[in-house]
Amino acid sequence: MNVSELVSKMTLQEKASLLSGGDFWHTQAVERLGIKGYMMCDGPNGLRKQEGSPDHLGKKESIKTVCYPSANALASSFDVDLEKKLGESLGDECNREHISMLLGPGLNMKRSPVCGRNFEYFSEDPYLAGKLAAAFVSGVQSKGVAACPKHFATNNQEYRRMSGNSIVDERTLHEIYLQAFEILVKEAHPKSIMCAYNQLNGTYLSENKYMLTDVLRDKWGFDGFVVTDWGAGKGPAKGVEAGLDLVMPGGGSDHEKAIVAAVESGELSEALVDKAVSRILDVFNWNEENADLDAKPSDDATGKADYALAKELAENSAVLLKNNKALPLEDGKKILFVGEFAKRPRYQGSGSSHINSIYVSNALDAAGDKGVSFARGYDTLDPKSSDNLRKEAVQAAQDADIIVVFAGLPASYESEGFDRDDINLPQDQNKLIDELSHLGKKVVVVLHNGGAVSMPWIDGVDAVLDMMLAGDAVGEATVRLLWGDVNPSGKLAETYPVKLSDNPSFLNFPGDHGNPVYAEGIYIGYRYYEKKRMPVLFPFGHGLSYTEFEYSNYEIDKESITDKDTVNVSIDVWNVGRYAGKEIVQLYVSENDPRVSRPHKELKGFKKIELAPGQSQKVTFTLDKRSFAYYNDKLHDFYVESGDYSVMIGASSSDIRHTISVHVEGTVDLPYNFTTFTPIEDILESRKGKEVLGPVIDKVLAENDKEGGNDESLGEAGAKMFEKMIKEMPVLSLASFGMMSVDDVQKMLDQIN
C-alpha cells in the first residue's frame, strides 16, 4: 500500500499519533494498518543505543560498541572519503542493531571556543562543515539508514540552549549559520533534519515557518521530515503549520490530543497534518526498502574492523601543531611519559554522544615494547594531590632524554549541557608543563581536548601533537604518530586564539539571559582574525608534517568569467622531504575591491592527497558562482559582485603559497529604488546607474580638472578628494550645486529605476 493510500485510510486520531514519538526512541505504531514503531539512535561518533531505561544525556548505560573520534577531530582530517567511510560503517551497525535513523552529524558553527558541545561540531567554517557532513550522510544513507543532521540552527551555546533567542541578521544567518546545512541538503539529501531548541529572532525553531518551510523546503528542496530535538516541541498546531513533522520524545498523549483539537476547531488544516504524516511514512518506507533488515549481529571480526577504522580516523585527524626537531621519537632514547591521560586518556565527550566502549587503548600500554617510564604528574579528580605528583614527575624527568607530557581537558570541563568558563587547561597541568620545560630536556606535549585551548608554555616546549578526542584507538594512534609509523596529516578546523577575549563573540557570548546578539556578523573564526590582522596561537588550516611539501605550476584555465561559468585552477604539489605523507591543499577566495564588507579570504576548496618522497600530484579545483558570492539581503539570495578576485592556494589560511587573479562579471543586478537622497556612489554600483549617471559624473570630474578646481598644493590628491566628495553626495546635490536641474535629476532617476 503506497503512502497516500495509507494516509487516506487513517483516522485523524491515528494521524495525530504519528506526529509525536511512541516512546523515548521510537516513533508511534499504528497496528491496525501495519505501521510499526521505528527506532532512532544517537551516534555521530558511535551508536548510543539504550535498551533499558532511556535518557538523553548519556548518563545511563548503552550497548557496548566502538567509539570513533569526535567531530572536532574528524574535521581536522579534511578527508571526505574517510568521513563517508565512517558513515557507511555506522550505517552497517544501525542495520545490525535494527535502527532506522541515526541522529547526526552535528554541524553547528563554532561561534565561540567555549561552547560546551564544540567537540560534537565540525568547524568554524561552513564550507568545510557542509562538505564533511554531506560525506557522512551519504555514507549512512547508502546503507538504507536515514540520517538526521542537527541542530537546525543557530544553536551555538549550551547556556539556556532550550529557551534562548539567537538574534542574527539575514546575511549572517545565510552566509555563516545556514550554509553548511544548505550544502548538506543539496548534496546528500538527508532524510531528516533535527530542529534546535532555541528561538531565532524571536520565534522558536520548532515553530519557525521561514526556516522549516520557506528556506529548508521551498528554497533548498529538502524532501524529508523535520523532527525536534528531544523536548524542543512547543505549540503543536503552530509546529505543524510551520513545517514541523515529528515531536520527540513520546510516550504521552498531550501532543496528539492538541493536534486533534486544533483540526476539529478549524485552527489547523487536516491537509497539513496529512503532509506531515506522509513525509514521515515516506522516509520509513524508504528505510524498509533499502536497509539490510537481515543483518547479522556484530561479532569479533566486525568489532576488530570497526576498531581498525577508529584507529585510521584518529591517525588521519591528529594535528602536529609544533615540532622543533623533537618528533618523530627514536628508539633507544630514555623517554618518560608524564600525565594521567597517558594511562587513562580522555577520548570522547560527555552527553548524548557518549559511547559505552568495548575497549580503549592507552599510550602507556601501546608503547610497552619501547621501554618508556611513567609518572602520573597530576590528578584530574583530586587536583590537591597534583603538587606531590608534579614533584615526582620532575624528579623522574632528571634521567630522561625526552619527556612526553599527556595533557588536556578533563571530562568535567566540557560537555553537553554547559559551556566552558575559559579556554585554559587545568592550572596544575600548565604548571607541570612549565616546570618540565625548564629542565633542559626535549619536551613534547600530547593534547586531549574537545576544542581550542590556550598554551602559555608554548615557547618552552619542542613539539605539540593535538589528538583532540580521538576515540577508542587513541593510545595506539598516538604512539604510532609519535614514533613516525604514521605521519601526522591533520589540520585545524578551528582557530586557536591566544586568549579567549580575542574571540569576536567575546562581548556577546552567551548573551544576557542566554539571548545572544550575533553582533560580530559574518566575522567568526579566521574570517575575523584575518580581517583584524590579529595574531593567533595557531591559525585555521594549520598542521605540520614530518615531511615537506612544495607547491608549483599554479594555473587557471580562464582569466575572465561570468557568474554563470565555472573556472578551473590547478597546482602541482611535491613531497620534497624524507617521509611519505599526506597534505591538505586549501583554496581560498577573496574579492579584491569589494563594495560591501567581506572577509579577507574564505575557504572554497580543499583536497587531501598522499605522496611518497619525490612524488608529485596535480590538484585541480573547480569554482562556480557560489565560490565568489556573498549573501545580499536586498536580493535575499547569494549575489556575485562584478570585479577582480584573488584565488589563493596554500597549506593553511595564513600560509598561502600562490595567488592568481580572475575577473568575474556578475549577471544579476540588485533590486533598487533610488531616491534623490541616495548617494551617487550607490547608484553607480548598479548597471543602469553606471550607464545613465556614470557619464554625467565623468563630465563633472573632467570639467573640474579642466577648470583647475583642485587645490594645487594637494597635487593628485586634490582630484581624488574632489571625486570622493562628489560620489559620496546624495544625487540631489547635483542640482543643489548647479550641475543640473532638479527636474533633470528626477528624470534621470526615473530612467534608472
C-alpha positions, -999 to 999 in steps of 0.1 A, spaced: 0 0 0 15 33 -10 18 62 15 -11 83 1 -34 54 2 -23 45 37 -29 81 49 -64 81 34 -73 50 55 -61 66 88 -84 83 113 -75 118 125 -65 103 158 -41 79 142 -26 106 120 -21 128 151 -4 100 170 23 97 143 33 133 149 49 125 183 70 96 194 57 63 208 84 64 235 118 79 241 135 64 210 107 51 188 80 66 165 44 57 172 30 24 158 -5 20 142 -11 -17 145 -44 -16 127 -26 -6 95 6 -25 100 27 6 107 54 -3 132 74 20 155 108 29 141 139 33 163 162 63 163 196 64 180 223 89 189 255 82 171 277 108 153 308 91 167 294 57 176 260 41 184 244 50 218 216 25 217 199 22 250 179 -10 255 168 -4 291 156 28 307 165 56 283 178 91 289 190 119 266 223 130 283 242 97 282 240 90 319 226 55 316 244 27 300 240 18 263 252 -12 243 289 -17 241 304 -6 208 333 12 192 337 49 198 351 68 168 369 102 171 346 131 179 336 156 152 363 182 162 389 156 155 373 142 123 370 177 108 408 181 112 413 152 88 397 173 60 390 139 45 356 135 28 364 99 18 371 88 53 340 107 66 319 87 41 336 55 51 326 63 88 291 69 77 290 36 59 303 17 89 277 33 112 250 26 87 260 -11 88 259 -10 126 225 5 125 213 -23 103 228 -49 127 210 -32 156 177 -26 138 180 12 140 161 31 112 175 66 118 209 79 131 208 112 148 238 132 134 260 147 125 261 180 144 272 209 122 265 240 142 292 266 137 319 272 164 310 307 171 329 307 204 356 283 215 339 278 249 307 262 236 304 231 257 294 210 228 321 221 203 336 186 203 304 174 185 307 201 158 330 202 128 343 237 123 341 274 124 339 273 86 306 265 69 321 252 37 343 226 54 314 216 78 290 212 50 313 191 28 322 167 57 286 164 68 274 156 32 300 128 30 290 113 63 252 115 55 259 99 20 277 71 37 250 64 63 221 66 38 240 43 13 231 16 38 194 24 38 195 41 71 181 76 75 205 103 88 193 133 109 217 162 109 214 187 137 208 213 152 189 235 128 200 262 135 219 290 154 222 266 184 258 277 192 259 275 230 247 253 259 237 281 283 199 283 281 200 264 248 164 253 253 150 288 257 175 314 244 169 337 215 196 340 189 194 374 173 210 371 138 208 394 108 198 378 74 232 379 58 250 364 87 223 337 91 226 325 55 263 331 49 276 315 81 250 296 101 229 280 73 254 275 46 267 241 59 231 228 62 224 241 26 255 222 12 244 191 31 208 192 19 216 199 -17 245 174 -20 235 145 3 197 148 6 193 138 42 160 120 51 155 141 82 167 173 99 166 180 136 154 215 146 170 231 176 156 241 209 163 278 207 145 308 192 158 326 162 149 363 161 120 357 185 105 325 170 112 290 183 128 269 156 101 242 161 76 269 150 96 288 125 80 287 91 107 308 75 133 282 85 114 249 82 94 257 51 105 288 32 142 281 34 146 243 41 119 230 17 110 257 -8 144 272 -13 167 242 -8 144 214 -19 145 193 13 120 164 10 125 146 43 108 152 76 117 176 104 120 162 140 125 182 171 155 180 194 143 160 224 119 183 243 120 211 218 84 209 208 62 239 216 27 247 203 16 215 184 -6 234 158 20 261 153 46 235 147 27 216 120 18 249 103 55 259 103 66 226 87 75 205 118 66 169 114 76 148 144 79 158 181 103 137 203 103 121 227 69 105 230 51 83 255 23 108 263 -9 118 246 -10 156 251 5 164 217 -18 140 200 -49 155 217 -38 190 209 -35 182 172 -69 166 170 -85 195 189 -68 221 166 -81 203 135 -116 199 148 -118 236 158 -105 247 124 -73 261 138 -52 236 119 -58 222 84 -60 185 83 -43 187 49 -11 199 67 -14 170 91 -16 147 61 15 162 46 35 157 78 23 121 82 32 114 46 67 128 50 74 106 80 60 75 63 79 82 31 112 81 50 105 49 69 91 32 38 124 41 21 142 26 51 124 -7 49 130 -9 12 167 -1 14 180 -13 48 196 -47 53 169 -60 77 186 -94 79 219 -80 90 237 -103 115 247 -91 150 282 -79 155 310 -105 160 347 -103 169 356 -97 133 332 -68 130 345 -53 162 381 -55 150 372 -39 117 354 -11 134 383 -5 158 407 -5 129 386 22 113 386 42 145 424 40 146 427 51 109 404 81 116 424 90 147 457 88 128 444 110 100 429 136 123 457 144 147 473 178 142 510 184 147 509 220 159 546 225 166 578 204 160 613 217 167 630 185 156 617 166 186 595 142 166 594 115 155 608 98 185 637 74 182 641 40 198 670 37 222 663 71 239 652 73 275 616 85 272 594 95 301 556 96 297 541 121 321 504 127 328 473 108 338 460 108 302 489 86 291 472 58 311 436 69 312 431 90 281 403 115 275 390 102 242 353 113 239 329 140 251 300 137 275 263 139 269 241 124 243 270 113 222 287 94 250 296 58 239 299 27 261 332 15 246 342 -21 243 379 -14 246 400 18 249 437 17 242 461 39 261 495 53 251 514 37 280 504 2 271 507 8 234 544 19 239 551 -11 261 578 -25 240 597 8 237 609 9 273 592 41 284 589 50 320 559 68 335 550 94 361 514 104 368 521 142 371 486 153 381 452 140 392 421 152 373 397 142 401 418 154 431 439 184 420 451 189 456 473 158 452 489 173 420 516 191 438 532 159 450 526 142 417 543 171 399 574 169 421 576 132 415 574 138 377 601 165 378 624 141 397 617 112 373 625 135 344 661 140 355 671 107 340 651 111 307 663 122 273 628 132 261 597 140 282 563 134 266 535 152 286 499 140 281 476 169 290 442 182 281 407 190 293 391 167 319 356 155 312 343 179 338 355 209 317 334 203 286 301 186 280 267 189 265 246 209 290 271 236 300 297 259 284 333 262 294 344 291 316 376 297 296 400 281 272 426 272 298 439 238 307 438 230 344 463 251 363 481 220 377 487 208 341 500 241 329 524 243 359 536 208 353 544 215 316 561 248 325 584 232 351 593 203 329 601 227 300 628 244 322 649 212 327 669 215 295 653 184 281 633 179 249 596 182 259 567 170 237 531 178 247 502 155 236 468 171 239 434 156 245 407 183 241 373 189 225 381 224 214 406 252 213 429 257 244 454 283 253 491 273 257 511 297 280 540 273 278 542 270 240 575 288 236 592 264 261 582 231 246 597 214 215 566 198 200 528 197 204 507 169 190 470 176 193 450 143 194 418 161 203 391 135 213 404 106 192 381 77 202 388 42 213 421 38 194 436 69 208 465 52 226 477 31 197 472 60 172 492 84 195 522 60 198 523 53 160 522 91 154 549 99 180 573 73 166 566 81 130 549 49 120 523 73 107 530 108 95 507 134 111 484 149 84 455 167 102 450 205 101 430 227 124 393 231 115 391 259 140 414 288 150 432 286 183 433 321 197 459 334 220 433 342 247 395 339 249 390 377 249 404 377 213 374 358 201 349 380 181 319 368 201 335 375 234 314 405 244 281 388 233 285 353 245 264 338 259 242 369 259 220 385 285 198 357 300 210 334 272 198 357 244 229 363 223 232 391 197 254 379 169 269 413 167 301 400 151 281 392 120 299 372 94 332 376 111 337 344 131 368 323 134 396 330 108 373 355 90 376 378 120 413 372 128 424 377 92 403 409 88 417 423 121 452 412 113 452 398 148 478 373 158 466 339 168 481 309 186 475 286 156 455 296 125 427 278 108 440 251 85 474 248 103 491 215 107 527 202 103 542 170 89 574 150 92 580 157 55 579 189 35 557 199 5 563 224 -22 537 240 -45 544 250 -81 529 255 -116 498 273 -105 474 276 -135 439 289 -142 420 280 -174 402 314 -178 412 349 -168 376 362 -170 342 346 -165 306 355 -157 288 342 -126 272 316 -149 305 300 -157 330 278 -139 367 282 -137 394 255 -130 425 262 -111 453 236 -106 486 233 -89 514 207 -86 523 196 -51 556 178 -45 568 158 -15 604 171 -11 610 155 23 622 121 35 589 107 47 557 96 29 529 119 39 496 135 33 490 171 25 457 191 27 457 216 -1 434 245 7 419 271 -17 406 305 -6 389 332 -25 389 370 -19 373 399 -36 400 425 -43 379 457 -40 345 448 -25 318 474 -22 304 457 9 323 443 39 337 409 31 363 386 47 399 388 37 396 353 25 371 324 26 377 286 21 362 274 -11 380 242 -18 403 215 -1 418 182 -11 438 157 8 465 139 -11 491 113 -3 526 114 -17 557 93 -14 591 111 -12 599 127 -45 564 122 -58 541 150 -71 504 153 -79 484 179 -98 455 191 -77 426 208 -95 397 228 -81 365 239 -99 350 272 -88 314 283 -96 291 312 -88 289 304 -50 327 305 -48 326 342 -54 292 351 -39 281 368 -7 245 368 7 227 400 -2 198 409 20 182 431 -7 182 402 -32 175 376 -4 200 354 -21 236 349 -29 250 375 -52 282 379 -72 296 414 -75 314 422 -107 351 427 -101 385 411 -97 390 382 -73 421 366 -59 422 328 -59 447 316 -33 461 281 -27 481 272 3 488 250 33 467 270 58 447 302 60 479 320 69 503 300 47 493 310 12 518 297 -14 504 311 -47 477 336 -57 462 342 -91 436 367 -103 403 362 -122 377 387 -133 341 377 -126 313 396 -142 280 394 -123 249 389 -144 223 397 -118 215 433 -109 204 441 -74 169 453 -68 169 491 -61 146 521 -58 169 551 -58 157 584 -45 171 619 -47 187 613 -13 206 582 -25 244 587 -25 258 589 -61 283 560 -54 254 537 -45 237 545 -78 269 539 -98 271 503 -83 241 493 -105 244 486 -142 217 510 -152 231 537 -128 266 533 -143 251 535 -178 230 567 -171 246 585 -143 282 574 -150 288 598 -180 273 627 -160 298 622 -132 327 617 -156 318 650 -172 317 668 -138 351 654 -128 366 663 -162 353 699 -160 367 703 -125 401 692 -137 399 714 -168 389 745 -148 416 739 -122 391 733 -94 416 714 -73 439 728 -46 473 728 -65 491 723 -32 474 688 -29 485 676 -63 469 644 -75 453 640 -40 432 671 -48 415 654 -77 409 622 -57 394 643 -28 370 660 -52 360 627 -68 354 612 -33 333 642 -22 311 641 -54 304 604 -52 295 604 -16 270 632 -21 232 625 -24 224 627 -61 201 657 -54 233 676 -47 240 678 -84 210 702 -85 219 719 -53 254 729 -67 240 739 -101 253 709 -121 218 701 -134 182 709 -126 160 691 -100 138 680 -129 168 665 -147 179 647 -116 144 632 -112 142 623 -149 175 605 -146 163 586 -116 131 576 -134 152 562 -162 175 543 -139 146 529 -117 
